[in-house]
Amino acid sequence: MLAKAAHGTPFKRPENAVFRPGIGFCEFYFDETGDTNATSSENGDPETGAGGAGGWASIFKLVQQDP
């Protein structure tokens, strides 16, 4: 309720969500930004970045019969 009262939305960053083109709006892909902090354990060596894989993240796919 607090987020709704503050006019919050689950998709604050529209670049993180997209409909798959050409299939009539039946597949929607979105991600959560994950751990994008500079201190993430997935960033690798603090000086060189070696051994890093980037911050944690996820990709979700929503499939529906009709838009």
BAKOL-501591 format. One record per atom (N, C-alpha, C, O, CB): atom name; x, y, z; residue in three letters. Coordinates in nm, 2 decimals. Glycine has a CB too. Example, Ala and Ser with C-alpha at 12.3 -4.5 7.8 and 13.67 -1.06 7.14 Angstrom:
! BAKOL-501591
    a       xx       yy       zz     r
    N     1.32    -0.57     0.78   ALA
   CA     1.23    -0.45     0.78   ALA
    C     1.32    -0.33     0.78   ALA
    O     1.42    -0.33     0.85   ALA
   CB     1.13    -0.45     0.90   ALA
    N     1.28    -0.22     0.71   SER
   CA     1.37    -0.11     0.71   SER
    C     1.29     0.00     0.79   SER
    O     1.34     0.11     0.80   SER
   CB     1.41    -0.06     0.57   SER
! end
This chain:
! BAKOL-501591
    a       xx       yy       zz     r
    N     0.08    -0.12     0.00   MET
   CA     0.00     0.00     0.00   MET
    C     0.09     0.13     0.00   MET
    O     0.05     0.23    -0.06   MET
   CB    -0.09     0.00     0.12   MET
    N     0.20     0.12     0.07   LEU
   CA     0.28     0.24     0.07   LEU
    C     0.33     0.28    -0.07   LEU
    O     0.33     0.40    -0.10   LEU
   CB     0.40     0.22     0.17   LEU
    N     0.38     0.18    -0.14   ALA
   CA     0.43     0.21    -0.28   ALA
    C     0.32     0.27    -0.36   ALA
    O     0.34     0.37    -0.44   ALA
   CB     0.49     0.09    -0.34   ALA
    N     0.20     0.21    -0.36   LYS
   CA     0.08     0.26    -0.44   LYS
    C     0.05     0.40    -0.39   LYS
    O     0.02     0.49    -0.48   LYS
   CB    -0.04     0.17    -0.42   LYS
    N     0.05     0.43    -0.26   ALA
   CA     0.02     0.57    -0.22   ALA
    C     0.12     0.67    -0.26   ALA
    O     0.09     0.79    -0.28   ALA
   CB     0.01     0.57    -0.06   ALA
    N     0.24     0.63    -0.28   ALA
   CA     0.35     0.72    -0.33   ALA
    C     0.36     0.71    -0.48   ALA
    O     0.46     0.77    -0.54   ALA
   CB     0.48     0.68    -0.27   ALA
    N     0.26     0.66    -0.55   HIS
   CA     0.26     0.65    -0.70   HIS
    C     0.37     0.57    -0.75   HIS
    O     0.43     0.60    -0.86   HIS
   CB     0.26     0.78    -0.76   HIS
    N     0.42     0.46    -0.68   GLY
   CA     0.52     0.38    -0.72   GLY
    C     0.48     0.28    -0.83   GLY
    O     0.36     0.26    -0.85   GLY
   CB     0.58     0.30    -0.60   GLY
    N     0.58     0.23    -0.90   THR
   CA     0.55     0.13    -1.01   THR
    C     0.66     0.03    -1.00   THR
    O     0.77     0.06    -0.97   THR
   CB     0.55     0.20    -1.15   THR
    N     0.63    -0.10    -1.04   PRO
   CA     0.73    -0.20    -1.04   PRO
    C     0.83    -0.18    -1.15   PRO
    O     0.94    -0.24    -1.14   PRO
   CB     0.67    -0.34    -1.05   PRO
    N     0.80    -0.10    -1.25   PHE
   CA     0.90    -0.08    -1.36   PHE
    C     0.94     0.07    -1.36   PHE
    O     0.90     0.14    -1.45   PHE
   CB     0.83    -0.12    -1.49   PHE
    N     1.02     0.10    -1.27   LYS
   CA     1.08     0.24    -1.26   LYS
    C     1.17     0.27    -1.37   LYS
    O     1.19     0.39    -1.41   LYS
   CB     1.15     0.26    -1.13   LYS
    N     1.23     0.16    -1.43   ARG
   CA     1.33     0.18    -1.54   ARG
    C     1.27     0.11    -1.66   ARG
    O     1.29    -0.01    -1.67   ARG
   CB     1.47     0.13    -1.50   ARG
    N     1.21     0.18    -1.75   PRO
   CA     1.14     0.12    -1.87   PRO
    C     1.24     0.04    -1.96   PRO
    O     1.20    -0.05    -2.03   PRO
   CB     1.07     0.22    -1.95   PRO
    N     1.37     0.07    -1.95   GLU
   CA     1.46     0.00    -2.04   GLU
    C     1.48    -0.15    -1.99   GLU
    O     1.55    -0.23    -2.05   GLU
   CB     1.60     0.07    -2.04   GLU
    N     1.43    -0.18    -1.87   ASN
   CA     1.44    -0.31    -1.81   ASN
    C     1.32    -0.40    -1.85   ASN
    O     1.30    -0.51    -1.79   ASN
   CB     1.45    -0.30    -1.66   ASN
    N     1.23    -0.35    -1.94   ALA
   CA     1.12    -0.43    -1.98   ALA
    C     1.08    -0.41    -2.13   ALA
    O     1.10    -0.30    -2.18   ALA
   CB     0.99    -0.39    -1.89   ALA
    N     1.04    -0.52    -2.19   VAL
   CA     1.01    -0.51    -2.34   VAL
    C     0.92    -0.63    -2.38   VAL
    O     0.93    -0.74    -2.33   VAL
   CB     1.14    -0.52    -2.42   VAL
    N     0.83    -0.60    -2.47   PHE
   CA     0.75    -0.70    -2.54   PHE
    C     0.83    -0.76    -2.65   PHE
    O     0.90    -0.68    -2.72   PHE
   CB     0.61    -0.65    -2.59   PHE
    N     0.82    -0.89    -2.67   ARG
   CA     0.89    -0.95    -2.79   ARG
    C     0.82    -0.90    -2.92   ARG
    O     0.70    -0.92    -2.93   ARG
   CB     0.89    -1.11    -2.77   ARG
    N     0.90    -0.85    -3.01   PRO
   CA     0.84    -0.80    -3.13   PRO
    C     0.78    -0.91    -3.22   PRO
    O     0.83    -1.02    -3.22   PRO
   CB     0.94    -0.72    -3.21   PRO
    N     0.67    -0.88    -3.29   GLY
   CA     0.62    -0.96    -3.40   GLY
    C     0.53    -1.08    -3.35   GLY
    O     0.49    -1.16    -3.43   GLY
   CB     0.73    -1.02    -3.47   GLY
    N     0.49    -1.08    -3.22   ILE
   CA     0.41    -1.19    -3.18   ILE
    C     0.28    -1.14    -3.11   ILE
    O     0.22    -1.21    -3.03   ILE
   CB     0.48    -1.29    -3.09   ILE
    N     0.24    -1.02    -3.14   GLY
   CA     0.12    -0.97    -3.09   GLY
    C     0.11    -0.94    -2.94   GLY
    O     0.01    -0.96    -2.88   GLY
   CB     0.01    -1.06    -3.12   GLY
    N     0.22    -0.90    -2.88   PHE
   CA     0.22    -0.86    -2.73   PHE
    C     0.19    -0.98    -2.64   PHE
    O     0.13    -0.96    -2.54   PHE
   CB     0.12    -0.75    -2.71   PHE
    N     0.23    -1.10    -2.68   CYS
   CA     0.20    -1.22    -2.60   CYS
    C     0.32    -1.26    -2.51   CYS
    O     0.30    -1.35    -2.42   CYS
   CB     0.16    -1.33    -2.69   CYS
    N     0.44    -1.21    -2.54   GLU
   CA     0.55    -1.24    -2.45   GLU
    C     0.61    -1.11    -2.40   GLU
    O     0.64    -1.01    -2.48   GLU
   CB     0.66    -1.32    -2.53   GLU
    N     0.63    -1.10    -2.27   PHE
   CA     0.69    -0.98    -2.21   PHE
    C     0.81    -1.02    -2.13   PHE
    O     0.80    -1.11    -2.05   PHE
   CB     0.58    -0.91    -2.12   PHE
    N     0.92    -0.96    -2.15   TYR
   CA     1.05    -0.99    -2.08   TYR
    C     1.08    -0.87    -1.99   TYR
    O     1.07    -0.75    -2.03   TYR
   CB     1.16    -1.02    -2.18   TYR
    N     1.13    -0.90    -1.87   PHE
   CA     1.17    -0.79    -1.78   PHE
    C     1.28    -0.85    -1.69   PHE
    O     1.29    -0.97    -1.67   PHE
   CB     1.05    -0.74    -1.70   PHE
    N     1.35    -0.76    -1.63   ASP
   CA     1.46    -0.80    -1.54   ASP
    C     1.45    -0.71    -1.41   ASP
    O     1.39    -0.61    -1.41   ASP
   CB     1.60    -0.79    -1.60   ASP
    N     1.51    -0.77    -1.31   GLU
   CA     1.54    -0.69    -1.19   GLU
    C     1.68    -0.65    -1.19   GLU
    O     1.77    -0.73    -1.23   GLU
   CB     1.50    -0.76    -1.05   GLU
    N     1.72    -0.53    -1.14   THR
   CA     1.85    -0.48    -1.16   THR
    C     1.96    -0.56    -1.08   THR
    O     2.07    -0.55    -1.12   THR
   CB     1.86    -0.34    -1.13   THR
    N     1.92    -0.63    -0.98   GLY
   CA     2.01    -0.71    -0.90   GLY
    C     2.11    -0.63    -0.83   GLY
    O     2.09    -0.51    -0.80   GLY
   CB     2.08    -0.80    -1.00   GLY
    N     2.23    -0.69    -0.80   ASP
   CA     2.33    -0.62    -0.72   ASP
    C     2.42    -0.54    -0.82   ASP
    O     2.51    -0.60    -0.88   ASP
   CB     2.41    -0.72    -0.64   ASP
    N     2.40    -0.42    -0.83   THR
   CA     2.48    -0.33    -0.92   THR
    C     2.58    -0.24    -0.84   THR
    O     2.64    -0.15    -0.90   THR
   CB     2.40    -0.25    -1.01   THR
    N     2.60    -0.27    -0.71   ASN
   CA     2.69    -0.19    -0.63   ASN
    C     2.83    -0.21    -0.68   ASN
    O     2.87    -0.32    -0.72   ASN
   CB     2.67    -0.22    -0.48   ASN
    N     2.91    -0.11    -0.66   ALA
   CA     3.06    -0.12    -0.69   ALA
    C     3.13    -0.23    -0.60   ALA
    O     3.23    -0.28    -0.64   ALA
   CB     3.12     0.01    -0.68   ALA
    N     3.07    -0.26    -0.49   THR
   CA     3.13    -0.35    -0.39   THR
    C     3.08    -0.49    -0.41   THR
    O     3.11    -0.58    -0.33   THR
   CB     3.11    -0.30    -0.25   THR
    N     3.00    -0.52    -0.52   SER
   CA     2.95    -0.65    -0.54   SER
    C     3.06    -0.76    -0.55   SER
    O     3.16    -0.73    -0.61   SER
   CB     2.86    -0.66    -0.67   SER
    N     3.04    -0.87    -0.48   SER
   CA     3.14    -0.98    -0.49   SER
    C     3.15    -1.03    -0.63   SER
    O     3.25    -1.10    -0.66   SER
   CB     3.10    -1.09    -0.39   SER
    N     3.06    -1.01    -0.72   GLU
   CA     3.07    -1.06    -0.86   GLU
    C     3.15    -0.96    -0.95   GLU
    O     3.16    -1.00    -1.07   GLU
   CB     2.93    -1.07    -0.91   GLU
    N     3.20    -0.85    -0.90   ASN
   CA     3.27    -0.76    -0.98   ASN
    C     3.42    -0.80    -1.00   ASN
    O     3.49    -0.74    -1.08   ASN
   CB     3.27    -0.62    -0.92   ASN
    N     3.46    -0.90    -0.93   GLY
   CA     3.60    -0.95    -0.95   GLY
    C     3.70    -0.86    -0.87   GLY
    O     3.66    -0.80    -0.77   GLY
   CB     3.64    -0.94    -1.09   GLY
    N     3.83    -0.86    -0.91   ASP
   CA     3.93    -0.79    -0.84   ASP
    C     3.90    -0.64    -0.84   ASP
    O     3.87    -0.58    -0.94   ASP
   CB     4.07    -0.82    -0.91   ASP
    N     3.91    -0.58    -0.72   PRO
   CA     3.88    -0.44    -0.71   PRO
    C     3.97    -0.34    -0.80   PRO
    O     3.92    -0.24    -0.84   PRO
   CB     3.89    -0.39    -0.57   PRO
    N     4.09    -0.38    -0.83   GLU
   CA     4.18    -0.30    -0.90   GLU
    C     4.16    -0.32    -1.05   GLU
    O     4.16    -0.23    -1.13   GLU
   CB     4.32    -0.33    -0.87   GLU
    N     4.15    -0.45    -1.10   THR
   CA     4.15    -0.48    -1.24   THR
    C     4.02    -0.53    -1.29   THR
    O     4.00    -0.53    -1.41   THR
   CB     4.26    -0.58    -1.27   THR
    N     3.93    -0.58    -1.20   GLY
   CA     3.80    -0.64    -1.25   GLY
    C     3.82    -0.78    -1.29   GLY
    O     3.72    -0.84    -1.33   GLY
   CB     3.75    -0.55    -1.36   GLY
    N     3.94    -0.83    -1.29   ALA
   CA     3.97    -0.97    -1.34   ALA
    C     3.89    -1.07    -1.26   ALA
    O     3.88    -1.06    -1.13   ALA
   CB     4.12    -1.00    -1.33   ALA
    N     3.83    -1.17    -1.32   GLY
   CA     3.76    -1.27    -1.26   GLY
    C     3.62    -1.23    -1.22   GLY
    O     3.54    -1.31    -1.16   GLY
   CB     3.83    -1.31    -1.13   GLY
    N     3.57    -1.12    -1.27   GLY
   CA     3.44    -1.07    -1.24   GLY
    C     3.34    -1.12    -1.34   GLY
    O     3.37    -1.13    -1.46   GLY
   CB     3.43    -0.92    -1.22   GLY
    N     3.22    -1.14    -1.30   ALA
   CA     3.11    -1.18    -1.39   ALA
    C     3.00    -1.07    -1.39   ALA
    O     2.90    -1.09    -1.46   ALA
   CB     3.05    -1.31    -1.34   ALA
    N     3.01    -0.96    -1.32   GLY
   CA     2.91    -0.86    -1.31   GLY
    C     2.82    -0.88    -1.20   GLY
    O     2.82    -0.99    -1.14   GLY
   CB     2.83    -0.86    -1.44   GLY
    N     2.74    -0.79    -1.16   GLY
   CA     2.65    -0.80    -1.05   GLY
    C     2.54    -0.90    -1.08   GLY
    O     2.52    -0.95    -1.19   GLY
   CB     2.58    -0.67    -1.02   GLY
    N     2.47    -0.95    -0.97   TRP
   CA     2.37    -1.04    -0.98   TRP
    C     2.25    -0.98    -1.05   TRP
    O     2.22    -0.87    -1.03   TRP
   CB     2.33    -1.10    -0.84   TRP
    N     2.17    -1.06    -1.13   ALA
   CA     2.05    -1.02    -1.20   ALA
    C     1.97    -1.14    -1.24   ALA
    O     2.01    -1.25    -1.23   ALA
   CB     2.09    -0.93    -1.32   ALA
    N     1.85    -1.11    -1.29   SER
   CA     1.76    -1.21    -1.33   SER
    C     1.68    -1.16    -1.45   SER
    O     1.66    -1.04    -1.47   SER
   CB     1.66    -1.26    -1.22   SER
    N     1.64    -1.25    -1.54   ILE
   CA     1.55    -1.22    -1.65   ILE
    C     1.42    -1.30    -1.64   ILE
    O     1.43    -1.42    -1.62   ILE
   CB     1.62    -1.24    -1.79   ILE
    N     1.31    -1.24    -1.65   PHE
   CA     1.18    -1.30    -1.64   PHE
    C     1.11    -1.30    -1.77   PHE
    O     1.12    -1.20    -1.84   PHE
   CB     1.10    -1.24    -1.52   PHE
    N     1.03    -1.40    -1.80   LYS
   CA     0.95    -1.40    -1.92   LYS
    C     0.80    -1.43    -1.88   LYS
    O     0.77    -1.53    -1.81   LYS
   CB     1.00    -1.51    -2.02   LYS
    N     0.71    -1.34    -1.93   LEU
   CA     0.57    -1.36    -1.90   LEU
    C     0.50    -1.39    -2.03   LEU
    O     0.52    -1.32    -2.13   LEU
   CB     0.51    -1.23    -1.84   LEU
    N     0.44    -1.51    -2.04   VAL
   CA     0.37    -1.55    -2.16   VAL
    C     0.22    -1.55    -2.14   VAL
    O     0.17    -1.60    -2.03   VAL
   CB     0.42    -1.69    -2.21   VAL
    N     0.14    -1.49    -2.23   GLN
   CA     0.00    -1.49    -2.21   GLN
    C    -0.07    -1.52    -2.35   GLN
    O    -0.01    -1.50    -2.45   GLN
   CB    -0.05    -1.35    -2.16   GLN
    N    -0.19    -1.57    -2.35   GLN
   CA    -0.26    -1.61    -2.47   GLN
    C    -0.31    -1.49    -2.54   GLN
    O    -0.30    -1.48    -2.67   GLN
   CB    -0.38    -1.70    -2.43   GLN
    N    -0.36    -1.39    -2.47   ASP
   CA    -0.41    -1.26    -2.53   ASP
    C    -0.36    -1.14    -2.46   ASP
    O    -0.33    -1.15    -2.34   ASP
   CB    -0.57    -1.26    -2.53   ASP
    N    -0.34    -1.03    -2.54   PRO
   CA    -0.29    -0.91    -2.47   PRO
    C    -0.38    -0.85    -2.37   PRO
    O    -0.35    -0.75    -2.31   PRO
   CB    -0.25    -0.81    -2.58   PRO
! end
